[in-house]
Amino acid sequence: MVEKEKVIVVNQQGQEVGFEAQDIAHAHGILHRSFGVFIVNSQGQMLIHKRAATKKYCAGLWSNACSSHPKPGEDTQEAAEKRLNDEMGISCQLHEAFPFIYNTDSEKNACDYGYAHLYIGISDSDPIPNAQEFEAFKWVTLSDLLKDVHENPALYSQWFRLVVEGVALYIKNFLATKAHIPINEKTQSNSL
């Protein structure tokens, strides 16, 4: 029997209190550690992607560069960097922004209740096509993105709609104070 993927169960302060199978955590709304990665380019545009139609959650919806869960014993930032490279073929330095607790009731009777660590990266690299993860991607200005999320919320993942305004404000401040950070254009190829 294959062991189910586990997530790290946390308290309201983000401290680890145990482990649970991911599908059980989602089905029962158990607070667990997650992460979200937001990539901006040197023009201040955010990378968003349209999730593959075959994805279990939020299929066919637009969202941030990548999101997932660290495995038990795995460092959250290292997991975020690995997942960004695995899903998008982008490798860049990530800067932790702020934690965010979200609670979404989504399709397929899932209730995703997460303590998300949000990371910001700067890169001018386009994602490497990965049909298992995304159907399309685009770079969009923060103002155009916020306008579209407001006017067309059904096109975006529920979690992204909850966090995008706070992240956009953080990115504006981040870019203003981190203008000296070099753009990392290093990418690694993923085979499909």
Secondary structure as UniProt FT lines:
FT   STRAND          6..10
FT   TURN            12..13
FT   STRAND          16..21
FT   HELIX           22..28
FT   STRAND          32..40
FT   TURN            42..43
FT   STRAND          45..51
FT   TURN            53..54
FT   TURN            59..60
FT   STRAND          62..63
FT   STRAND          66..68
FT   TURN            72..73
FT   HELIX           76..88
FT   STRAND          94..106
FT   HELIX           107..109
FT   STRAND          110..122
FT   TURN            131..133
FT   STRAND          134..141
FT   HELIX           142..151
FT   HELIX           153..155
FT   HELIX           158..177
FT   TURN            179..180
//
